[in-house]
Amino acid sequence: MRTVRNLRGTQSWEERIALLRRLEEVGYSIAYYVLRCEELAEEATRAALLQAGSDREISELPAEAQREKFARLAMSTAIAVRREKLLREAK
């Protein structure tokens, strides 16, 4: 089994994936609320999950703090996706 080192010790890939799966619904809900488009919400959620997956700190936080941090990340990625869409449409 492959593992990731963090300050508390070792976290397996399975644990990291389980964390991201728990956060996925929160991220999608926020992204859909901002974007009102399933396709863009999926894109924003995917981007937020990729960023969260590379954030070593998030797995060390208590569950509620993980959720809050990911919610902020989901909001910022949804706004970025919306901005990109508007820029593409303006061209």
The first five atom37 places (N, CA, C, CB, O) and aatype in JSON, in Angstrom:
{
  "aatype": [12, 1, 16, 19, 1, 2, 10, 1, 7, 16, 5, 15, 17, 6, 6, 1, 9, 0, 10, 10, 1, 1, 10, 6, 6, 19, 7, 18, 15, 9, 0, 18, 18, 19, 10, 1, 4, 6, 6, 10, 0, 6, 6, 0, 16, 1, 0, 0, 10, 10, 5, 0, 7, 15, 3, 1, 6, 9, 15, 6, 10, 14, 0, 6, 0, 5, 1, 6, 11, 13, 0, 1, 10, 0, 12, 15, 16, 0, 9, 0, 19, 1, 1, 6, 11, 10, 10, 1, 6, 0, 11],
  "atom_mask": [
    [1, 1, 1, 1, 1],
    [1, 1, 1, 1, 1],
    [1, 1, 1, 1, 1],
    [1, 1, 1, 1, 1],
    [1, 1, 1, 1, 1],
    [1, 1, 1, 1, 1],
    [1, 1, 1, 1, 1],
    [1, 1, 1, 1, 1],
    [1, 1, 1, 0, 1],
    [1, 1, 1, 1, 1],
    [1, 1, 1, 1, 1],
    [1, 1, 1, 1, 1],
    [1, 1, 1, 1, 1],
    [1, 1, 1, 1, 1],
    [1, 1, 1, 1, 1],
    [1, 1, 1, 1, 1],
    [1, 1, 1, 1, 1],
    [1, 1, 1, 1, 1],
    [1, 1, 1, 1, 1],
    [1, 1, 1, 1, 1],
    [1, 1, 1, 1, 1],
    [1, 1, 1, 1, 1],
    [1, 1, 1, 1, 1],
    [1, 1, 1, 1, 1],
    [1, 1, 1, 1, 1],
    [1, 1, 1, 1, 1],
    [1, 1, 1, 0, 1],
    [1, 1, 1, 1, 1],
    [1, 1, 1, 1, 1],
    [1, 1, 1, 1, 1],
    [1, 1, 1, 1, 1],
    [1, 1, 1, 1, 1],
    [1, 1, 1, 1, 1],
    [1, 1, 1, 1, 1],
    [1, 1, 1, 1, 1],
    [1, 1, 1, 1, 1],
    [1, 1, 1, 1, 1],
    [1, 1, 1, 1, 1],
    [1, 1, 1, 1, 1],
    [1, 1, 1, 1, 1],
    [1, 1, 1, 1, 1],
    [1, 1, 1, 1, 1],
    [1, 1, 1, 1, 1],
    [1, 1, 1, 1, 1],
    [1, 1, 1, 1, 1],
    [1, 1, 1, 1, 1],
    [1, 1, 1, 1, 1],
    [1, 1, 1, 1, 1],
    [1, 1, 1, 1, 1],
    [1, 1, 1, 1, 1],
    [1, 1, 1, 1, 1],
    [1, 1, 1, 1, 1],
    [1, 1, 1, 0, 1],
    [1, 1, 1, 1, 1],
    [1, 1, 1, 1, 1],
    [1, 1, 1, 1, 1],
    [1, 1, 1, 1, 1],
    [1, 1, 1, 1, 1],
    [1, 1, 1, 1, 1],
    [1, 1, 1, 1, 1],
    [1, 1, 1, 1, 1],
    [1, 1, 1, 1, 1],
    [1, 1, 1, 1, 1],
    [1, 1, 1, 1, 1],
    [1, 1, 1, 1, 1],
    [1, 1, 1, 1, 1],
    [1, 1, 1, 1, 1],
    [1, 1, 1, 1, 1],
    [1, 1, 1, 1, 1],
    [1, 1, 1, 1, 1],
    [1, 1, 1, 1, 1],
    [1, 1, 1, 1, 1],
    [1, 1, 1, 1, 1],
    [1, 1, 1, 1, 1],
    [1, 1, 1, 1, 1],
    [1, 1, 1, 1, 1],
    [1, 1, 1, 1, 1],
    [1, 1, 1, 1, 1],
    [1, 1, 1, 1, 1],
    [1, 1, 1, 1, 1],
    [1, 1, 1, 1, 1],
    [1, 1, 1, 1, 1],
    [1, 1, 1, 1, 1],
    [1, 1, 1, 1, 1],
    [1, 1, 1, 1, 1],
    [1, 1, 1, 1, 1],
    [1, 1, 1, 1, 1],
    [1, 1, 1, 1, 1],
    [1, 1, 1, 1, 1],
    [1, 1, 1, 1, 1],
    [1, 1, 1, 1, 1]
  ],
  "atom_positions": [
    [[0.85, -1.17, 0.0], [0.0, 0.0, 0.0], [0.89, 1.24, 0.0], [-0.96, 0.0, 1.22], [1.82, 1.34, 0.8]],
    [[0.61, 2.18, -0.9], [1.39, 3.42, -0.97], [0.91, 4.38, 0.1], [1.27, 4.07, -2.38], [-0.27, 4.4, 0.46]],
    [[1.84, 5.16, 0.61], [1.49, 6.1, 1.68], [2.05, 7.48, 1.4], [1.99, 5.6, 3.02], [2.95, 7.65, 0.58]],
    [[1.51, 8.46, 2.1], [1.95, 9.85, 2.03], [2.42, 10.24, 3.42], [0.82, 10.8, 1.51], [1.72, 9.99, 4.4]],
    [[3.59, 10.85, 3.52], [4.08, 11.31, 4.82], [3.46, 12.65, 5.15], [5.63, 11.4, 4.84], [3.37, 13.53, 4.29]],
    [[3.04, 12.81, 6.38], [2.62, 14.11, 6.86], [3.17, 14.3, 8.26], [1.06, 14.25, 6.84], [3.85, 13.42, 8.79]],
    [[2.89, 15.44, 8.87], [3.49, 15.74, 10.16], [3.05, 14.77, 11.26], [3.14, 17.14, 10.57], [3.82, 14.52, 12.2]],
    [[1.86, 14.22, 11.17], [1.37, 13.3, 12.19], [1.91, 11.89, 12.0], [-0.14, 13.27, 12.19], [1.85, 11.07, 12.91]],
    [[2.42, 11.61, 10.85], [2.88, 10.25, 10.59], [2.61, 9.9, 9.14], [0.0, 0.0, 0.0], [2.97, 10.66, 8.24]],
    [[1.98, 8.77, 8.91], [1.75, 8.28, 7.57], [0.26, 8.19, 7.29], [2.42, 6.93, 7.36], [-0.52, 7.69, 8.11]],
    [[-0.12, 8.68, 6.14], [-1.52, 8.61, 5.72], [-1.55, 7.81, 4.42], [-2.15, 10.05, 5.53], [-0.81, 8.11, 3.48]],
    [[-2.41, 6.81, 4.36], [-2.49, 6.01, 3.14], [-3.24, 6.77, 2.06], [-3.17, 4.66, 3.42], [-3.99, 7.7, 2.33]],
    [[-3.01, 6.36, 0.83], [-3.74, 6.95, -0.29], [-5.23, 6.72, -0.1], [-3.26, 6.36, -1.64], [-6.04, 7.58, -0.44]],
    [[-5.6, 5.56, 0.43], [-7.0, 5.26, 0.65], [-7.64, 6.24, 1.63], [-7.16, 3.83, 1.17], [-8.79, 6.64, 1.44]],
    [[-6.91, 6.63, 2.66], [-7.42, 7.61, 3.63], [-7.59, 8.98, 2.98], [-6.48, 7.72, 4.85], [-8.57, 9.67, 3.23]],
    [[-6.64, 9.36, 2.15], [-6.71, 10.65, 1.46], [-7.89, 10.66, 0.49], [-5.39, 10.95, 0.71], [-8.61, 11.65, 0.39]],
    [[-8.07, 9.56, -0.23], [-9.19, 9.46, -1.17], [-10.52, 9.49, -0.42], [-9.08, 8.16, -2.01], [-11.46, 10.13, -0.87]],
    [[-10.59, 8.82, 0.71], [-11.82, 8.83, 1.51], [-12.15, 10.24, 1.98], [-11.68, 7.89, 2.72], [-13.31, 10.64, 1.97]],
    [[-11.14, 11.0, 2.38], [-11.34, 12.38, 2.79], [-11.89, 13.2, 1.63], [-10.02, 13.0, 3.3], [-12.86, 13.95, 1.8]],
    [[-11.3, 13.07, 0.46], [-11.75, 13.83, -0.7], [-13.17, 13.44, -1.11], [-10.79, 13.61, -1.88], [-13.94, 14.3, -1.54]],
    [[-13.51, 12.19, -0.97], [-14.88, 11.76, -1.28], [-15.89, 12.38, -0.32], [-14.98, 10.23, -1.24], [-17.0, 12.73, -0.71]],
    [[-15.49, 12.5, 0.96], [-16.38, 13.14, 1.93], [-16.59, 14.61, 1.61], [-15.81, 12.99, 3.35], [-17.66, 15.16, 1.86]],
    [[-15.58, 15.24, 1.06], [-15.66, 16.68, 0.76], [-16.29, 16.97, -0.6], [-14.27, 17.28, 0.81], [-16.73, 18.09, -0.85]],
    [[-16.35, 15.99, -1.46], [-16.82, 16.18, -2.83], [-18.24, 16.75, -2.89], [-16.77, 14.87, -3.59], [-18.5, 17.68, -3.66]],
    [[-19.14, 16.23, -2.1], [-20.53, 16.69, -2.13], [-20.65, 18.15, -1.7], [-21.4, 15.81, -1.22], [-21.41, 18.92, -2.29]],
    [[-19.88, 18.52, -0.68], [-19.86, 19.92, -0.23], [-19.4, 20.82, -1.36], [-18.94, 20.08, 1.01], [-20.02, 21.84, -1.65]],
    [[-18.31, 20.43, -1.99], [-17.75, 21.22, -3.08], [-18.71, 21.37, -4.25], [0.0, 0.0, 0.0], [-18.87, 22.46, -4.8]],
    [[-19.36, 20.28, -4.62], [-20.29, 20.33, -5.74], [-21.48, 21.22, -5.4], [-20.77, 18.93, -6.11], [-21.92, 22.01, -6.24]],
    [[-22.0, 21.1, -4.2], [-23.15, 21.93, -3.79], [-22.82, 23.42, -3.88], [-23.57, 21.58, -2.35], [-23.62, 24.2, -4.38]],
    [[-21.66, 23.78, -3.41], [-21.24, 25.18, -3.46], [-21.03, 25.62, -4.91], [-19.96, 25.4, -2.65], [-21.5, 26.68, -5.31]],
    [[-20.34, 24.81, -5.68], [-20.07, 25.16, -7.08], [-21.36, 25.29, -7.87], [-19.15, 24.11, -7.73], [-21.5, 26.2, -8.68]],
    [[-22.3, 24.39, -7.65], [-23.56, 24.47, -8.39], [-24.36, 25.71, -7.98], [-24.4, 23.19, -8.15], [-24.98, 26.35, -8.82]],
    [[-24.33, 26.04, -6.7], [-25.02, 27.24, -6.23], [-24.47, 28.49, -6.92], [-24.88, 27.37, -4.69], [-25.23, 29.37, -7.32]],
    [[-23.15, 28.55, -7.06], [-22.52, 29.71, -7.69], [-22.74, 29.72, -9.21], [-21.01, 29.73, -7.38], [-23.01, 30.77, -9.79]],
    [[-22.62, 28.56, -9.83], [-22.58, 28.49, -11.29], [-23.92, 28.17, -11.95], [-21.59, 27.46, -11.7], [-24.15, 28.55, -13.1]],
    [[-24.8, 27.48, -11.26], [-26.11, 27.07, -11.8], [-25.98, 26.32, -13.12], [-27.0, 28.29, -11.99], [-26.81, 26.47, -14.02]],
    [[-24.93, 25.52, -13.21], [-24.67, 24.73, -14.41], [-23.93, 23.47, -13.98], [-23.84, 25.55, -15.49], [-22.86, 23.55, -13.39]],
    [[-24.52, 22.3, -14.28], [-23.9, 21.05, -13.84], [-22.5, 20.86, -14.39], [-24.77, 19.88, -14.25], [-21.59, 20.48, -13.65]],
    [[-22.32, 21.12, -15.67], [-21.02, 20.92, -16.3], [-19.93, 21.79, -15.65], [-21.1, 21.23, -17.8], [-18.84, 21.31, -15.35]],
    [[-20.24, 23.06, -15.45], [-19.27, 23.96, -14.83], [-19.06, 23.62, -13.36], [-19.73, 25.42, -14.97], [-17.94, 23.74, -12.84]],
    [[-20.11, 23.19, -12.68], [-19.98, 22.79, -11.27], [-19.07, 21.57, -11.14], [-21.38, 22.49, -10.66], [-18.26, 21.5, -10.22]],
    [[-19.2, 20.63, -12.06], [-18.31, 19.47, -12.05], [-16.87, 19.88, -12.3], [-18.75, 18.45, -13.12], [-15.95, 19.38, -11.65]],
    [[-16.66, 20.8, -13.24], [-15.31, 21.3, -13.54], [-14.7, 21.98, -12.31], [-15.35, 22.28, -14.74], [-13.54, 21.74, -11.96]],
    [[-15.48, 22.83, -11.67], [-14.99, 23.55, -10.49], [-14.72, 22.59, -9.33], [-16.0, 24.61, -10.06], [-13.73, 22.74, -8.61]],
    [[-15.6, 21.62, -9.14], [-15.41, 20.63, -8.06], [-14.16, 19.81, -8.31], [-16.65, 19.7, -7.94], [-13.38, 19.56, -7.39]],
    [[-13.97, 19.4, -9.54], [-12.77, 18.62, -9.89], [-11.5, 19.42, -9.58], [-12.8, 18.24, -11.4], [-10.55, 18.89, -9.01]],
    [[-11.49, 20.71, -9.94], [-10.33, 21.57, -9.69], [-10.1, 21.72, -8.18], [-10.53, 22.96, -10.34], [-8.96, 21.68, -7.72]],
    [[-11.18, 21.91, -7.42], [-11.05, 22.05, -5.97], [-10.52, 20.77, -5.34], [-12.41, 22.43, -5.35], [-9.69, 20.82, -4.43]],
    [[-11.0, 19.62, -5.8], [-10.54, 18.34, -5.26], [-9.06, 18.11, -5.58], [-11.38, 17.18, -5.83], [-8.32, 17.6, -4.74]],
    [[-8.63, 18.5, -6.77], [-7.21, 18.36, -7.12], [-6.34, 19.23, -6.22], [-6.98, 18.72, -8.6], [-5.28, 18.81, -5.77]],
    [[-6.8, 20.44, -5.97], [-6.04, 21.33, -5.09], [-6.01, 20.79, -3.66], [-6.63, 22.75, -5.11], [-4.97, 20.8, -3.0]],
    [[-7.16, 20.32, -3.19], [-7.24, 19.77, -1.83], [-6.38, 18.52, -1.7], [-8.7, 19.46, -1.45], [-5.79, 18.27, -0.65]],
    [[-6.33, 17.72, -2.75], [-5.53, 16.51, -2.72], [-4.05, 16.77, -2.56], [0.0, 0.0, 0.0], [-3.33, 15.92, -2.04]],
    [[-3.6, 17.93, -3.01], [-2.18, 18.25, -2.87], [-1.89, 19.1, -1.63], [-1.69, 18.99, -4.12], [-0.75, 19.46, -1.37]],
    [[-2.94, 19.41, -0.86], [-2.79, 20.21, 0.36], [-2.58, 19.27, 1.55], [-4.05, 21.11, 0.59], [-3.51, 18.61, 2.0]],
    [[-1.37, 19.22, 2.04], [-1.07, 18.31, 3.15], [-1.73, 18.74, 4.46], [0.43, 18.22, 3.35], [-2.02, 17.9, 5.31]],
    [[-1.96, 20.02, 4.62], [-2.54, 20.53, 5.86], [-3.98, 20.09, 6.07], [-2.48, 22.02, 5.88], [-4.4, 19.88, 7.21]],
    [[-4.74, 19.95, 5.0], [-6.17, 19.69, 5.15], [-6.44, 18.37, 5.88], [-6.84, 19.66, 3.77], [-7.4, 18.28, 6.65]],
    [[-5.62, 17.38, 5.66], [-5.85, 16.09, 6.32], [-5.51, 16.12, 7.8], [-5.03, 15.01, 5.64], [-5.92, 15.24, 8.56]],
    [[-4.77, 17.13, 8.22], [-4.38, 17.24, 9.63], [-5.4, 18.02, 10.46], [-3.03, 17.91, 9.74], [-5.31, 18.05, 11.68]],
    [[-6.35, 18.63, 9.8], [-7.34, 19.46, 10.49], [-8.48, 18.61, 11.05], [-7.9, 20.52, 9.54], [-8.71, 17.5, 10.56]],
    [[-9.19, 19.11, 12.06], [-10.41, 18.43, 12.51], [-11.45, 18.44, 11.38], [-10.99, 19.12, 13.79], [-11.36, 19.27, 10.47]],
    [[-12.4, 17.55, 11.43], [-13.37, 17.37, 10.34], [-14.08, 18.67, 9.97], [-14.4, 16.33, 10.74], [-14.21, 18.97, 8.78]],
    [[-14.55, 19.44, 10.95], [-15.27, 20.67, 10.64], [-14.35, 21.7, 9.97], [-15.89, 21.27, 11.92], [-14.78, 22.41, 9.06]],
    [[-13.11, 21.77, 10.4], [-12.16, 22.7, 9.79], [-11.82, 22.25, 8.36], [-10.86, 22.79, 10.64], [-11.62, 23.09, 7.49]],
    [[-11.76, 20.94, 8.12], [-11.54, 20.43, 6.76], [-12.67, 20.89, 5.85], [-11.44, 18.87, 6.75], [-12.44, 21.37, 4.74]],
    [[-13.88, 20.74, 6.35], [-15.07, 21.12, 5.58], [-15.05, 22.63, 5.28], [-16.36, 20.74, 6.35], [-15.33, 23.03, 4.15]],
    [[-14.74, 23.44, 6.27], [-14.7, 24.9, 6.09], [-13.62, 25.31, 5.09], [-14.47, 25.6, 7.43], [-13.85, 26.15, 4.22]],
    [[-12.44, 24.71, 5.23], [-11.35, 25.04, 4.31], [-11.7, 24.63, 2.88], [-10.03, 24.35, 4.76], [-11.44, 25.36, 1.93]],
    [[-12.29, 23.46, 2.75], [-12.66, 22.99, 1.41], [-13.8, 23.83, 0.84], [-13.06, 21.52, 1.46], [-13.84, 24.07, -0.37]],
    [[-14.71, 24.27, 1.67], [-15.81, 25.12, 1.2], [-15.26, 26.43, 0.62], [-16.79, 25.42, 2.36], [-15.72, 26.89, -0.42]],
    [[-14.28, 27.01, 1.29], [-13.64, 28.23, 0.76], [-12.94, 27.95, -0.56], [-12.63, 28.81, 1.78], [-13.01, 28.75, -1.5]],
    [[-12.27, 26.82, -0.63], [-11.58, 26.44, -1.86], [-12.58, 26.21, -2.99], [-10.74, 25.17, -1.62], [-12.35, 26.64, -4.12]],
    [[-13.68, 25.53, -2.69], [-14.71, 25.28, -3.71], [-15.31, 26.58, -4.21], [-15.81, 24.37, -3.14], [-15.57, 26.73, -5.4]],
    [[-15.54, 27.52, -3.31], [-16.09, 28.81, -3.7], [-15.12, 29.55, -4.63], [-16.4, 29.68, -2.45], [-15.53, 30.09, -5.66]],
    [[-13.85, 29.56, -4.27], [-12.88, 30.28, -5.1], [-12.69, 29.62, -6.47], [-11.53, 30.37, -4.38], [-12.52, 30.31, -7.47]],
    [[-12.72, 28.29, -6.53], [-12.58, 27.64, -7.83], [-13.84, 27.85, -8.68], [-12.31, 26.12, -7.65], [-13.74, 27.99, -9.9]],
    [[-15.02, 27.87, -8.04], [-16.25, 28.14, -8.79], [-16.22, 29.54, -9.38], [-17.48, 27.96, -7.88], [-16.62, 29.74, -10.53]],
    [[-15.76, 30.5, -8.62], [-15.66, 31.87, -9.12], [-14.65, 31.94, -10.27], [-15.24, 32.84, -7.97], [-14.88, 32.64, -11.26]],
    [[-13.54, 31.22, -10.14], [-12.53, 31.21, -11.21], [-13.09, 30.58, -12.48], [-11.27, 30.45, -10.76], [-12.84, 31.08, -13.58]],
    [[-13.84, 29.5, -12.34], [-14.45, 28.86, -13.51], [-15.46, 29.8, -14.16], [-15.13, 27.53, -13.11], [-15.53, 29.9, -15.39]],
    [[-16.24, 30.49, -13.34], [-17.22, 31.45, -13.87], [-16.51, 32.58, -14.64], [-18.07, 32.05, -12.72], [-16.94, 32.97, -15.72]],
    [[-15.43, 33.08, -14.06], [-14.65, 34.14, -14.71], [-14.11, 33.66, -16.05], [-13.48, 34.6, -13.8], [-14.21, 34.37, -17.05]],
    [[-13.55, 32.45, -16.09], [-13.03, 31.89, -17.34], [-14.12, 31.76, -18.39], [-12.38, 30.54, -17.08], [-13.9, 32.04, -19.57]],
    [[-15.31, 31.32, -17.95], [-16.43, 31.18, -18.88], [-16.8, 32.53, -19.47], [-17.64, 30.54, -18.18], [-17.01, 32.65, -20.68]],
    [[-16.89, 33.54, -18.62], [-17.25, 34.87, -19.1], [-16.2, 35.42, -20.07], [-17.42, 35.83, -17.93], [-16.54, 36.06, -21.06]],
    [[-14.93, 35.16, -19.79], [-13.87, 35.62, -20.68], [-13.94, 34.91, -22.03], [-12.5, 35.4, -20.05], [-13.72, 35.53, -23.07]],
    [[-14.24, 33.61, -22.01], [-14.38, 32.87, -23.28], [-15.55, 33.4, -24.09], [-14.57, 31.36, -23.02], [-15.46, 33.53, -25.31]],
    [[-16.65, 33.72, -23.41], [-17.83, 34.23, -24.11], [-17.6, 35.63, -24.68], [-19.03, 34.24, -23.17], [-18.2, 36.0, -25.69]],
    [[-16.74, 36.4, -24.03], [-16.49, 37.78, -24.46], [-15.65, 37.83, -25.74], [-15.77, 38.56, -23.34], [-15.66, 38.84, -26.44]],
    [[-14.95, 36.76, -26.05], [-14.09, 36.75, -27.24], [-14.87, 36.55, -28.51], [-13.05, 35.66, -27.12], [-14.28, 36.52, -29.59]]
  ]
}
